[in-house]
Amino acid sequence: MEELRQAIGLVNQARQAHLEACAIAWAALKRADQSLADEILSRWSGEDVAAQWLCRAKGDDPSPADLVLAGRSDSVRDMILRAKHGFSG
């Protein structure tokens, strides 16, 4: 059981590190493109949720943050619009 306890401790540390990294990415996005950050917040109810969404990749698809870095903020805006209308999220 001790090995499992240690493994779960590592999982929890990784989860916390991920959340902290998402918060840093969110803050950077707000500084780089406040209007896009506002659009994201118009769909998701808080900055913590928005930060996690920004960093979440689905399968092999890039995360919204990856899309922004690739110069594809328009794709992120499309994702937000589709989510507002119930098509994805």
MDTraj code that builds the backbone (N, CA, C; nanometers):
import mdtraj as md
import numpy as np

residues = "MET GLU GLU LEU ARG GLN ALA ILE GLY LEU VAL ASN GLN ALA ARG GLN ALA HIS LEU GLU ALA CYS ALA ILE ALA TRP ALA ALA LEU LYS ARG ALA ASP GLN SER LEU ALA ASP GLU ILE LEU SER ARG TRP SER GLY GLU ASP VAL ALA ALA GLN TRP LEU CYS ARG ALA LYS GLY ASP ASP PRO SER PRO ALA ASP LEU VAL LEU ALA GLY ARG SER ASP SER VAL ARG ASP MET ILE LEU ARG ALA LYS HIS GLY PHE SER GLY".split()
xyz = np.array([
    [0.0795, -0.1199, 0.0000],
    [0.0000, 0.0000, 0.0000],
    [0.0842, 0.1270, 0.0000],
    [0.1998, 0.1217, 0.0587],
    [0.2847, 0.2416, 0.0643],
    [0.3245, 0.2861, -0.0765],
    [0.3517, 0.1909, -0.1635],
    [0.3876, 0.2258, -0.3016],
    [0.2707, 0.2976, -0.3697],
    [0.1502, 0.2493, -0.3488],
    [0.0315, 0.3135, -0.4049],
    [0.0141, 0.4532, -0.3464],
    [0.0328, 0.4669, -0.2162],
    [0.0203, 0.5977, -0.1500],
    [0.1197, 0.6972, -0.2104],
    [0.2424, 0.6532, -0.2330],
    [0.3441, 0.7410, -0.2921],
    [0.3063, 0.7777, -0.4356],
    [0.2565, 0.6807, -0.5104],
    [0.2176, 0.7069, -0.6488],
    [0.1036, 0.8084, -0.6550],
    [0.0051, 0.7924, -0.5685],
    [-0.1073, 0.8860, -0.5658],
    [-0.0590, 1.0241, -0.5222],
    [0.0356, 1.0294, -0.4325],
    [0.0945, 1.1578, -0.3939],
    [0.1581, 1.2272, -0.5128],
    [0.2283, 1.1511, -0.5951],
    [0.2886, 1.2081, -0.7161],
    [0.1827, 1.2559, -0.8146],
    [0.0763, 1.1791, -0.8283],
    [-0.0346, 1.2196, -0.9163],
    [-0.0939, 1.3520, -0.8677],
    [-0.1156, 1.3628, -0.7382],
    [-0.1721, 1.4856, -0.6826],
    [-0.0778, 1.6044, -0.7011],
    [0.0518, 1.5819, -0.6858],
    [0.1496, 1.6882, -0.7089],
    [0.1467, 1.7323, -0.8550],
    [0.1386, 1.6368, -0.9461],
    [0.1348, 1.6682, -1.0894],
    [0.0080, 1.7460, -1.1233],
    [-0.1046, 1.7046, -1.0652],
    [-0.2310, 1.7752, -1.0885],
    [-0.2207, 1.9190, -1.0415],
    [-0.1657, 1.9401, -0.9237],
    [-0.1522, 2.0751, -0.8704],
    [-0.0570, 2.1581, -0.9576],
    [0.0527, 2.0983, -1.0015],
    [0.1465, 2.1689, -1.0880],
    [0.0796, 2.2073, -1.2198],
    [-0.0045, 2.1185, -1.2722],
    [-0.0770, 2.1471, -1.3955],
    [-0.1712, 2.2664, -1.3760],
    [-0.2456, 2.2670, -1.2664],
    [-0.3373, 2.3780, -1.2392],
    [-0.2621, 2.5098, -1.2254],
    [-0.1483, 2.5059, -1.1600],
    [-0.0679, 2.6268, -1.1446],
    [-0.0145, 2.6743, -1.2790],
    [0.0294, 2.5815, -1.3640],
    [0.0788, 2.6170, -1.4972],
    [-0.0338, 2.6752, -1.5826],
    [-0.1541, 2.6204, -1.5705],
    [-0.2692, 2.6741, -1.6439],
    [-0.2989, 2.8170, -1.5992],
    [-0.2889, 2.8438, -1.4705],
    [-0.3123, 2.9789, -1.4191],
    [-0.2087, 3.0762, -1.4743],
    [-0.0859, 3.0320, -1.4863],
    [0.0203, 3.1167, -1.5431],
    [-0.0069, 3.1422, -1.6910],
    [-0.0476, 3.0384, -1.7633],
    [-0.0805, 3.0540, -1.9056],
    [-0.1984, 3.1495, -1.9222],
    [-0.2993, 3.1369, -1.8355],
    [-0.4155, 3.2251, -1.8415],
    [-0.3741, 3.3711, -1.8210],
    [-0.2909, 3.3951, -1.7210],
    [-0.2438, 3.5314, -1.6946],
    [-0.1670, 3.5864, -1.8145],
    [-0.0871, 3.5017, -1.8780],
    [-0.0116, 3.5452, -1.9960],
    [-0.1053, 3.5768, -2.1121],
    [-0.2094, 3.4955, -2.1296],
    [-0.3061, 3.5235, -2.2358],
    [-0.3757, 3.6567, -2.2109],
    [-0.4155, 3.6814, -2.0856],
    [-0.4825, 3.8075, -2.0537],
    [-0.3936, 3.9271, -2.0875],
    [-0.2642, 3.9147, -2.0633],
    [-0.1730, 4.0242, -2.0961],
    [-0.1557, 4.0378, -2.2478],
    [-0.1559, 3.9251, -2.3184],
    [-0.1313, 3.9261, -2.4628],
    [-0.2557, 3.9611, -2.5441],
    [-0.3738, 3.9162, -2.4995],
    [-0.4960, 3.9347, -2.5782],
    [-0.6157, 3.9390, -2.4840],
    [-0.6352, 4.0557, -2.4225],
    [-0.7429, 4.0707, -2.3246],
    [-0.8798, 4.0460, -2.3869],
    [-0.8986, 4.0839, -2.5128],
    [-1.0304, 4.0631, -2.5739],
    [-1.0620, 3.9146, -2.5885],
    [-0.9633, 3.8351, -2.6231],
    [-0.9855, 3.6900, -2.6315],
    [-1.0129, 3.6334, -2.4919],
    [-0.9385, 3.6795, -2.3941],
    [-0.9632, 3.6339, -2.2560],
    [-1.1055, 3.6692, -2.2130],
    [-1.1518, 3.7878, -2.2493],
    [-1.2889, 3.8274, -2.2155],
    [-1.3904, 3.7370, -2.2846],
    [-1.3641, 3.7007, -2.4098],
    [-1.4540, 3.6100, -2.4818],
    [-1.4591, 3.4734, -2.4139],
    [-1.3438, 3.4253, -2.3698],
    [-1.3387, 3.2964, -2.3002],
    [-1.4190, 3.3058, -2.1699],
    [-1.3995, 3.4135, -2.0961],
    [-1.4728, 3.4304, -1.9699],
    [-1.6227, 3.4477, -1.9918],
    [-1.6620, 3.4914, -2.1103],
    [-1.8053, 3.5057, -2.1375],
    [-1.8733, 3.3691, -2.1462],
    [-1.7949, 3.2656, -2.1670],
    [-1.8495, 3.1297, -2.1772],
    [-1.8298, 3.0493, -2.0490],
    [-1.7142, 3.0649, -1.9867],
    [-1.6836, 2.9858, -1.8670],
    [-1.6906, 3.0750, -1.7452],
    [-1.7376, 3.0204, -1.6363],
    [-1.7853, 3.0987, -1.5233],
    [-1.6784, 3.1552, -1.4310],
    [-1.5571, 3.1248, -1.4516],
    [-1.4550, 3.1795, -1.3632],
    [-1.3172, 3.1622, -1.4237],
    [-1.2231, 3.2353, -1.3691],
    [-1.0885, 3.2313, -1.4254],
    [-1.0230, 3.0949, -1.4090],
    [-1.0516, 3.0249, -1.2991],
    [-0.9940, 2.8912, -1.2819],
    [-1.0430, 2.7967, -1.3912],
    [-1.1723, 2.8015, -1.4184],
    [-1.2306, 2.7151, -1.5224],
    [-1.1770, 2.7558, -1.6596],
    [-1.1707, 2.8870, -1.6838],
    [-1.1196, 2.9361, -1.8114],
    [-0.9739, 2.8941, -1.8325],
    [-0.8943, 2.9019, -1.7277],
    [-0.7535, 2.8639, -1.7376],
    [-0.7390, 2.7155, -1.7704],
    [-0.8207, 2.6335, -1.7066],
    [-0.8146, 2.4901, -1.7360],
    [-0.8600, 2.4614, -1.8782],
    [-0.9652, 2.5297, -1.9239],
    [-1.0119, 2.5111, -2.0614],
    [-0.9041, 2.5524, -2.1606],
    [-0.8379, 2.6640, -2.1326],
    [-0.7334, 2.7156, -2.2210],
    [-0.6239, 2.6117, -2.2442],
    [-0.5936, 2.5342, -2.1425],
    [-0.4823, 2.4384, -2.1493],
    [-0.5250, 2.2968, -2.1859],
    [-0.6543, 2.2730, -2.2008],
    [-0.7039, 2.1370, -2.2227],
    [-0.7011, 2.1010, -2.3712],
    [-0.6308, 1.9938, -2.4012],
    [-0.6311, 1.9380, -2.5364],
    [-0.7259, 1.8189, -2.5375],
    [-0.7941, 1.8009, -2.6489],
    [-0.8822, 1.6850, -2.6640],
    [-0.8160, 1.5878, -2.7601],
    [-0.7822, 1.4706, -2.7091],
    [-0.7170, 1.3706, -2.7938],
    [-0.5870, 1.4252, -2.8499],
    [-0.5729, 1.4152, -2.9801],
    [-0.4526, 1.4652, -3.0462],
    [-0.4657, 1.6104, -3.0911],
    [-0.5815, 1.6714, -3.0664],
    [-0.6028, 1.8106, -3.1063],
    [-0.5249, 1.9038, -3.0147],
    [-0.4815, 2.0166, -3.0674],
    [-0.4102, 2.1126, -2.9826],
    [-0.5054, 2.1797, -2.8838],
    [-0.4496, 2.2253, -2.7744],
    [-0.5280, 2.3009, -2.6769],
    [-0.5563, 2.4398, -2.7345],
    [-0.6544, 2.5096, -2.6778],
    [-0.6754, 2.6477, -2.7210],
    [-0.5482, 2.7330, -2.7061],
    [-0.4711, 2.7106, -2.6016],
    [-0.3458, 2.7854, -2.5852],
    [-0.2496, 2.7558, -2.6994],
    [-0.2409, 2.6296, -2.7394],
    [-0.1557, 2.5933, -2.8528],
    [-0.2015, 2.6621, -2.9805],
    [-0.3341, 2.6710, -2.9972],
    [-0.3885, 2.7380, -3.1161],
    [-0.3519, 2.8862, -3.1162],
    [-0.3625, 2.9509, -3.0009],
    [-0.3251, 3.0922, -2.9912],
    [-0.1783, 3.1092, -3.0280],
    [-0.0934, 3.0229, -2.9741],
    [0.0497, 3.0313, -3.0046],
    [0.0786, 3.0115, -3.1528],
    [-0.0056, 2.9335, -3.2193],
    [0.0114, 2.9072, -3.3626],
    [-0.0518, 3.0166, -3.4491],
    [-0.1016, 3.1225, -3.3851],
    [-0.1626, 3.2310, -3.4600],
    [-0.3039, 3.2010, -3.5058],
    [-0.3694, 3.1090, -3.4357],
    [-0.5031, 3.0656, -3.4751],
    [-0.6085, 3.1028, -3.3705],
    [-0.6006, 3.2261, -3.3229],
    [-0.6999, 3.2742, -3.2259],
    [-0.8398, 3.2684, -3.2834],
    [-0.8523, 3.2821, -3.4163],
    [-0.9838, 3.2723, -3.4790],
    [-1.0458, 3.1344, -3.4537],
    [-0.9637, 3.0304, -3.4527],
    [-1.0139, 2.8957, -3.4233],
    [-1.0626, 2.8857, -3.2794],
    [-0.9949, 2.9534, -3.1885],
    [-1.0364, 2.9546, -3.0485],
    [-1.1703, 3.0275, -3.0358],
    [-1.1821, 3.1386, -3.1054],
    [-1.3097, 3.2120, -3.1033],
    [-1.4229, 3.1256, -3.1594],
    [-1.3951, 3.0501, -3.2633],
    [-1.4949, 2.9573, -3.3189],
    [-1.5346, 2.8514, -3.2162],
    [-1.4368, 2.7997, -3.1414],
    [-1.4648, 2.7007, -3.0374],
    [-1.5583, 2.7597, -2.9314],
    [-1.5321, 2.8847, -2.8940],
    [-1.6141, 2.9512, -2.7930],
    [-1.7567, 2.9685, -2.8452],
    [-1.7691, 3.0127, -2.9691],
    [-1.9007, 3.0318, -3.0283],
    [-1.9786, 2.9005, -3.0360],
    [-1.9098, 2.7932, -3.0780],
    [-1.9771, 2.6628, -3.0838],
    [-2.0200, 2.6175, -2.9455],
    [-1.9360, 2.6405, -2.8461],
    [-1.9688, 2.6007, -2.7090],
    [-2.0877, 2.6801, -2.6564],
    [-2.0947, 2.8084, -2.6891],
    [-2.2071, 2.8908, -2.6448],
    [-2.3386, 2.8379, -2.7005],
    [-2.3312, 2.7792, -2.8187],
    [-2.4526, 2.7301, -2.8840],
    [-2.4735, 2.5803, -2.8623],
    [-2.3905, 2.5222, -2.7731],
    [-2.4121, 2.3832, -2.7332],
    [-2.3531, 2.2798, -2.8276],
    [-2.2634, 2.3187, -2.9176],
    [-2.2069, 2.2228, -3.0121],
    [-2.0828, 2.1539, -2.9611],
    [-2.0071, 2.2152, -2.8731],
    [-1.8894, 2.1526, -2.8114],
    [-1.8454, 2.2396, -2.6968],
    [-1.7386, 2.1956, -2.6269],
    [-1.6979, 2.2796, -2.5161],
    [-1.5671, 2.2384, -2.4639],
])
top = md.Topology()
chain = top.add_chain()
for i, resn in enumerate(residues, 1):
    res = top.add_residue(resn, chain, resSeq=i)
    for name in ("N", "CA", "C"):
        top.add_atom(name, md.element.get_by_symbol(name[0]), res)
traj = md.Trajectory(xyz[None], top)
